[in-house]
Amino acid sequence: MEFFSKESGIAAINTIRWKTIGILLPCLVLIHYIVLAPPQKVLEAQKKVLSQIPELPKPPTLEDLIEHSPWAQFKTNASHPAGMDDGYAAICLSVKDQQQDLPEFLIHHYFHLGFRNFYIMDDGSSPPLSTLPDLGIPRSAVTFFYQERGSRHSYQQLVFYDHCLKTWGHEHEWIAFIDADEFLEVTSPNETFRGILESVIEKDDAYGALGVSWKIHSSSGLLTRPISARKSFTTCIYDAPEDQGQSSDNRHVKTIGRPSKINGPMNPHKFNLYQGAVTVGEHWDEVETIAFRQPITRDRLALHHYAVKSREEYVAKINRGNGMTDPKGEGFWEHIETMPHVNCPEMAQYDP
């Protein structure tokens, strides 16, 4: 039985009133917008509410993190020197309870000298320096070694230096043995730190260590700790060139040595070298004494020594002692503060 045929379908279509549908459809659309669509006041209210909803915070960028670091107030001009990622040179640092000093030291030598390996020999700090939440540089660049106070040696600084040499010496061509209040600076405008070290070996492979002259900074009259040592202590003791530096403490050197040529530390300033090797200054002059280089020159490298800092910091220095169990006293403060001074603002230029 056929319920629907072609003829019946055509007949049904012919019965539809298309004219009526054409009139009703626009009317229905108009009714929808009049009756169902929200009035203008509702739309304005919705817009106002939406405008008051706070935007979700964006994740911080690297620039944001740098901007809100303790060094944010100083506009950066760091050159980020390359060429030391291979561990060509490292720093071995004996330090105790200098939690506030360590970040600036690390930041300076990481960003402006190019060091990528720091061996922090912790002389019983409380809390340990390894617990510092922010070092200012990638934590991967820092290795901590902790020495309990009860079992330390009276000459612990030299024990630390020997440990650095035996444990990590084979990994580096050079190691700088300096303190947390000592900052290296490349003073030659046409050289890099690595380039200077490479020139030592190129000049003579018998040169086993480089003695870098001190530049001792005074308190600059400050009583309390500033944010930055480099920005704040801008007066130094006199070099005394009239007597070849004999009357100036700046005649002291600290050592950047080649582990392959070193036979252990002599004192905090100089190292015993294997036979045939010598310690030289920046102009290939041999450093024959136990700690001194004269005349004093810093034409290529300088070691800025913030020996006293502010009065507040110097009192703390006396109280914590030092790695050689020979702490400084009031006499050293008077010695540095009363000798002739000169302006030395060059370290204030470094950011961060």
NULOBA-134646 format. One record per residue (C-alpha): x, y, z; residue in three letters. Coordinates in Angstrom, 1 decimal. Each point is the difference from the previous one (the first is absolute). Layout:
# NULOBA-134646
PT       xx       yy       zz     r
PT        X        Y        Z   ALA
...
# end
This chain:
# NULOBA-134646
PT       xx       yy       zz     r
PT      0.0      0.0      0.0   MET
PT      1.5      3.4     -1.0   GLU
PT     -0.4      2.6      2.7   PHE
PT      1.9      2.8     -1.8   PHE
PT      0.2      0.6     -3.7   SER
PT      1.8      2.7     -2.1   LYS
PT     -3.4      1.5     -0.9   GLU
PT     -1.2      0.2      3.6   SER
PT      3.3      1.7      1.0   GLY
PT     -0.3      2.7     -2.7   ILE
PT     -3.6      0.6      1.1   ALA
PT      1.0      0.5      3.6   ALA
PT      2.7      2.5     -0.9   ILE
PT     -2.5      1.9     -2.1   ASN
PT     -2.2      0.5      3.0   THR
PT      2.7      1.8      2.0   ILE
PT     -0.7      3.8      0.3   ARG
PT      3.5      1.3     -0.8   TRP
PT     -1.0      3.6      0.0   LYS
PT     -1.3     -0.4      3.6   THR
PT      3.3     -1.6      1.1   ILE
PT      2.0      2.8     -1.7   GLY
PT     -1.9      2.6      2.1   ILE
PT      0.1     -1.9      3.3   LEU
PT      3.7     -0.8      0.0   LEU
PT      1.4      3.6      0.3   PRO
PT     -2.7      0.7      2.6   CYS
PT      1.2     -2.9      2.2   LEU
PT      3.6      1.1     -0.3   VAL
PT     -1.0      3.5      1.1   LEU
PT     -2.0     -1.3      2.9   ILE
PT      3.0     -2.0      1.2   HIS
PT      2.2      3.1      0.2   TYR
PT     -2.7      2.0      1.7   ILE
PT     -1.1     -2.5      2.5   VAL
PT      2.9     -2.4      0.6   LEU
PT      3.1      2.1     -0.6   ALA
PT      1.3      1.9      3.1   PRO
PT     -0.7      3.8      0.1   PRO
PT      2.9      2.5     -0.3   GLN
PT      0.0      0.5      3.8   LYS
PT      0.7     -3.7      0.5   VAL
PT      2.8      0.0     -2.5   LEU
PT      1.6      3.1      1.7   GLU
PT     -0.3     -1.6      3.4   ALA
PT      1.6     -3.2     -1.3   GLN
PT      2.8      2.0     -1.5   LYS
PT      0.6      1.8      3.3   LYS
PT      0.2     -3.2      2.0   VAL
PT      2.4     -1.6     -2.5   LEU
PT      2.3      3.1      0.1   SER
PT      0.3     -0.4      3.8   GLN
PT      1.2     -3.6     -0.2   ILE
PT      3.8      0.1      0.5   PRO
PT      2.2     -1.6     -2.7   GLU
PT      1.9     -3.1      0.9   LEU
PT      3.6      0.8      0.8   PRO
PT      2.5     -0.9     -2.7   LYS
PT      2.9     -2.2      1.0   PRO
PT      3.2      2.0      0.7   PRO
PT      2.5      0.3     -2.8   THR
PT      3.8     -0.1      0.6   LEU
PT      0.1      3.8     -0.3   GLU
PT     -2.6      0.2      2.8   ASP
PT      2.0     -2.2      2.3   LEU
PT      3.2      2.1     -0.6   ILE
PT     -2.0      3.2      0.5   GLU
PT     -1.2     -1.2      3.4   HIS
PT      3.4     -1.3      1.2   SER
PT      2.0      1.7      2.7   PRO
PT      2.0      1.7     -2.7   TRP
PT     -3.0      1.4     -1.9   ALA
PT      0.9      3.6      0.9   GLN
PT      3.2     -0.3     -2.0   PHE
PT     -0.5      0.1     -3.8   LYS
PT      1.9     -2.9     -1.5   THR
PT      2.9      0.4     -2.3   ASN
PT      1.4     -3.4      0.6   ALA
PT      2.0     -1.3     -3.0   SER
PT     -0.5     -3.7      0.9   HIS
PT      3.5     -0.9     -1.1   PRO
PT      0.1     -3.3     -1.8   ALA
PT      2.8     -2.5     -0.3   GLY
PT      0.1     -1.6      3.5   MET
PT     -2.9     -2.4     -0.4   ASP
PT      2.6     -2.8     -0.5   ASP
PT      1.3      0.5      3.6   GLY
PT      3.2      1.7     -1.1   TYR
PT      0.2      1.8      3.3   ALA
PT     -1.7     -0.4      3.4   ALA
PT     -0.1      1.7      3.4   ILE
PT      0.7     -1.7      3.3   CYS
PT     -1.4      2.0      2.9   LEU
PT      0.4     -0.5      3.7   SER
PT     -2.8      1.8      1.8   VAL
PT     -2.0      0.0      3.2   LYS
PT     -3.3      1.7      1.0   ASP
PT      0.0      2.4     -3.0   GLN
PT     -3.5     -0.8     -1.2   GLN
PT     -0.7      3.6     -0.9   GLN
PT      3.3      0.5     -1.8   ASP
PT      0.1     -3.1     -2.2   LEU
PT     -2.6      0.9     -2.6   PRO
PT      1.8      3.2     -1.1   GLU
PT      3.3     -1.9     -0.2   PHE
PT     -1.5     -2.7     -2.1   LEU
PT     -1.9      2.3     -2.3   ILE
PT      3.0      2.2     -0.7   HIS
PT      2.3     -2.9     -0.9   HIS
PT     -2.6     -1.9     -2.0   TYR
PT     -1.3      2.9     -2.1   PHE
PT      3.1      2.2     -0.4   HIS
PT      3.0     -2.5      0.1   LEU
PT     -1.7     -3.0     -1.5   GLY
PT      0.5     -2.6      2.8   PHE
PT     -2.3     -2.9     -0.2   ARG
PT      1.4     -2.1      2.9   ASN
PT      0.1      1.1      3.6   PHE
PT      1.2     -2.3      2.9   TYR
PT     -1.4      1.4      3.2   ILE
PT      2.0     -1.3      2.9   MET
PT     -2.4      0.6      3.0   ASP
PT      1.9      0.3      3.2   ASP
PT     -2.9     -1.0      2.3   GLY
PT     -2.5      2.7     -0.9   SER
PT     -3.3      0.0      2.0   SER
PT     -2.2     -0.6     -1.9   PRO
PT      2.2     -1.6     -2.7   PRO
PT      0.5      2.2     -3.0   LEU
PT     -1.5     -2.7     -2.2   SER
PT     -3.4      0.9      1.4   THR
PT     -0.1      3.4     -1.5   LEU
PT     -3.1      0.2     -2.2   PRO
PT      1.4      2.4     -2.5   ASP
PT      3.6      0.1     -1.1   LEU
PT     -0.5      2.5     -2.8   GLY
PT      1.4     -2.5     -2.6   ILE
PT     -1.0     -3.4     -1.2   PRO
PT      0.4     -2.5      2.9   ARG
PT      1.5     -2.5     -2.4   SER
PT      3.1      2.3     -0.1   ALA
PT      0.7     -0.4      3.8   VAL
PT      1.3     -3.0      2.0   THR
PT     -0.1      0.1      3.8   PHE
PT      2.3     -1.8      2.4   PHE
PT     -0.9      0.3      3.7   TYR
PT      2.6     -0.3      2.9   GLN
PT     -1.3     -0.5      3.5   GLU
PT      1.4      2.5      2.5   ARG
PT      0.9     -2.7      2.5   GLY
PT      2.4     -1.8     -2.3   SER
PT      1.5      2.9     -1.9   ARG
PT      3.7      0.7     -0.3   HIS
PT      1.5      3.2      1.4   SER
PT      1.2      0.7     -3.5   TYR
PT     -3.3     -1.1     -1.6   GLN
PT      0.3      2.4     -2.9   GLN
PT      3.1     -1.8     -1.3   LEU
PT     -1.6     -3.4      0.6   VAL
PT     -2.9      1.2     -2.2   PHE
PT      2.4      1.2     -2.7   TYR
PT      1.7     -3.4      0.0   ASP
PT     -3.4     -1.7     -0.2   HIS
PT     -1.0      2.1     -3.1   CYS
PT      3.3     -0.9     -1.7   LEU
PT     -0.2     -3.7      0.7   LYS
PT     -3.8     -0.4     -0.7   THR
PT     -0.6      2.3     -3.0   TRP
PT      3.4      1.2     -1.1   GLY
PT      0.1     -2.4     -2.9   HIS
PT     -3.2      1.5     -1.4   GLU
PT      1.4      3.5     -0.5   HIS
PT      3.0      1.7     -1.6   GLU
PT     -0.1      2.8      2.7   TRP
PT     -1.5      0.4      3.5   ILE
PT     -0.2      3.4      1.7   ALA
PT      0.5     -0.2      3.8   PHE
PT     -1.8      3.1      1.3   ILE
PT     -2.3      1.1      2.8   ASP
PT     -3.7      1.1      0.0   ALA
PT      1.1      3.6      0.6   ASP
PT      2.4      0.0     -3.0   GLU
PT     -1.2      0.8     -3.6   PHE
PT      2.0     -0.5     -3.1   LEU
PT     -0.1      2.7     -2.7   GLU
PT      1.4     -0.1     -3.6   VAL
PT      1.4      3.5     -0.3   THR
PT      1.4     -0.3     -3.5   SER
PT     -2.6      1.2     -2.5   PRO
PT      1.1     -2.3     -2.8   ASN
PT      0.3     -3.3      1.9   GLU
PT     -2.3     -2.6      1.6   THR
PT      0.7     -1.8      3.2   PHE
PT      0.5     -3.3     -1.9   ARG
PT      2.2      1.7     -2.5   GLY
PT      2.3      1.3      2.7   ILE
PT      0.3     -3.5      1.5   LEU
PT      0.7     -1.5     -3.4   GLU
PT      2.7      2.6     -0.7   SER
PT      1.8     -1.2      3.2   VAL
PT      0.4     -3.5     -1.3   ILE
PT      0.8      1.2     -3.5   GLU
PT      2.8      2.2      1.3   LYS
PT      1.6     -2.9      2.0   ASP
PT     -1.3     -3.3      1.0   ASP
PT      2.2      0.2      3.2   ALA
PT     -2.3      2.8      1.3   TYR
PT     -2.0     -2.0      2.5   GLY
PT     -1.9      2.7      1.8   ALA
PT     -1.1      3.7     -0.5   LEU
PT      0.3      2.3      3.0   GLY
PT     -2.7      2.7     -0.2   VAL
PT      0.5      3.3      2.0   SER
PT     -2.4      1.1      2.6   TRP
PT     -1.9      3.2      0.0   LYS
PT     -1.2      0.4      3.6   ILE
PT     -3.2      2.0      0.5   HIS
PT     -0.8      2.0      3.1   SER
PT     -3.3      0.4      1.8   SER
PT     -0.7      3.2     -2.0   SER
PT     -1.5      1.3      3.3   GLY
PT     -2.9     -2.4      0.1   LEU
PT     -1.3     -1.3      3.3   LEU
PT     -2.6     -2.5     -1.1   THR
PT     -0.1     -2.7     -2.8   ARG
PT     -0.9      1.3     -3.4   PRO
PT     -1.8     -2.0     -2.7   ILE
PT      3.1     -0.2     -2.2   SER
PT      3.6      0.0      1.0   ALA
PT      1.1      0.9     -3.5   ARG
PT     -2.4      3.0     -0.2   LYS
PT      0.8      1.3      3.5   SER
PT      3.7     -0.3      0.9   PHE
PT      1.7      2.3     -2.4   THR
PT      3.1      1.1      1.8   THR
PT      3.2     -2.1      0.2   CYS
PT      3.3      0.2      1.7   ILE
PT      3.0      1.6     -1.7   TYR
PT      2.4     -2.1     -2.1   ASP
PT      3.1      2.0      1.2   ALA
PT      1.8      0.0     -3.4   PRO
PT      2.7      2.2      1.5   GLU
PT      1.4     -3.0      1.9   ASP
PT     -1.0     -2.6     -2.6   GLN
PT     -3.0     -0.9      2.2   GLY
PT      2.0     -1.1      3.0   GLN
PT     -2.1      2.0      2.4   SER
PT     -3.4     -1.1     -1.5   SER
PT     -1.9     -3.1      0.8   ASP
PT     -1.0     -0.1     -3.7   ASN
PT      3.3     -1.7     -0.7   ARG
PT     -1.6     -3.3      1.1   HIS
PT     -1.1     -2.4     -2.7   VAL
PT     -2.5     -2.9     -0.3   LYS
PT      0.6     -2.9     -2.2   THR
PT     -1.7     -1.3     -3.2   ILE
PT      1.9     -3.3     -0.5   GLY
PT      0.3     -2.9     -2.4   ARG
PT     -0.9     -3.2      2.0   PRO
PT      2.4     -2.0     -2.2   SER
PT      2.9      2.2      1.3   LYS
PT     -1.0      0.4      3.7   ILE
PT      1.4     -2.1      2.8   ASN
PT     -2.3      1.3      2.7   GLY
PT     -0.6      3.4      1.7   PRO
PT      2.8      1.9      1.7   MET
PT     -2.3      2.5      1.7   ASN
PT     -3.3      1.6     -1.0   PRO
PT      1.9      2.3     -2.5   HIS
PT      2.4     -2.3     -1.8   LYS
PT      0.5     -3.7     -0.9   PHE
PT      2.9     -2.4     -0.2   ASN
PT      0.6     -1.0     -3.6   LEU
PT      1.7     -3.0     -1.5   TYR
PT      3.7      0.4     -0.8   GLN
PT      0.5      2.2     -3.0   GLY
PT     -3.3      1.9      0.3   ALA
PT     -0.2      3.6      1.2   VAL
PT     -2.7      2.5      1.1   THR
PT      0.0      3.2     -2.1   VAL
PT     -1.8      3.3     -0.1   GLY
PT     -2.0      1.4     -2.9   GLU
PT      3.2      1.2     -1.8   HIS
PT      1.9     -3.3      0.5   TRP
PT      1.9      1.3      3.0   ASP
PT      0.7     -2.9      2.4   GLU
PT     -1.6      0.2      3.4   VAL
PT      2.8     -1.2      2.2   GLU
PT     -1.2      0.9      3.5   THR
PT     -2.6     -1.8      2.0   ILE
PT     -2.9      2.4     -0.7   ALA
PT      1.2      3.3     -1.6   PHE
PT      0.5      1.5     -3.4   ARG
PT      1.7      3.3     -0.6   GLN
PT     -0.4      2.3     -1.7   PRO
PT     -3.8     -0.2      0.1   ILE
PT     -1.6     -0.1     -3.4   THR
PT     -3.6     -0.8     -1.1   ARG
PT      0.3      0.7     -3.7   ASP
PT     -1.8     -3.3     -0.9   ARG
PT     -1.5     -1.4      3.1   LEU
PT     -0.9      1.3      3.5   ALA
PT     -1.2     -1.7      3.1   LEU
PT     -2.3      2.4      1.9   HIS
PT      0.2     -0.9      3.7   HIS
PT     -2.9      1.3      2.1   TYR
PT      2.0     -0.6      3.2   ALA
PT     -2.1      2.0      2.5   VAL
PT     -3.3      1.0     -1.6   LYS
PT     -2.4      1.9      2.3   SER
PT      0.6      0.2      3.7   ARG
PT     -2.9     -2.4      0.6   GLU
PT      1.5     -2.5     -2.4   GLU
PT      3.4      0.3      1.5   TYR
PT     -1.2     -0.8      3.5   VAL
PT     -1.7     -3.1     -1.5   ALA
PT      3.3     -0.9     -1.7   LYS
PT      1.8      0.1      3.3   ILE
PT     -2.6     -2.2      1.7   ASN
PT     -0.1     -2.7     -2.6   ARG
PT      3.8     -0.4     -0.2   GLY
PT      1.8     -1.3     -3.1   ASN
PT      1.3     -3.1     -1.7   GLY
PT      3.5      0.3      1.5   MET
PT     -1.2      0.4      3.6   THR
PT      1.5      3.5      0.0   ASP
PT     -2.9      2.4      0.0   PRO
PT      0.5      3.7     -0.7   LYS
PT     -0.4      2.4      2.9   GLY
PT     -0.5      3.7      0.6   GLU
PT      3.6      0.7     -0.9   GLY
PT     -0.6     -1.0     -3.6   PHE
PT     -3.1      2.3     -0.3   TRP
PT      2.1      2.9      1.3   GLU
PT      2.8     -0.9     -2.4   HIS
PT     -2.2      0.1     -3.1   ILE
PT     -2.1      2.9      1.0   GLU
PT      2.8      2.4      0.9   THR
PT      2.4     -0.6     -2.8   MET
PT     -0.2      2.2     -3.2   PRO
PT     -3.0     -0.7     -2.2   HIS
PT     -0.7      0.6     -3.7   VAL
PT     -3.3     -0.2     -1.9   ASN
PT     -0.6     -3.3     -1.7   CYS
PT     -3.6      0.0     -1.5   PRO
PT      0.7     -2.5     -2.9   GLU
PT     -1.8     -3.0      1.6   MET
PT     -3.2      2.1      0.3   ALA
PT     -0.5     -0.3     -3.7   GLN
PT     -0.8     -3.7      0.1   TYR
PT     -3.6     -1.2     -0.3   ASP
PT     -1.3     -2.3      1.2   PRO
# end
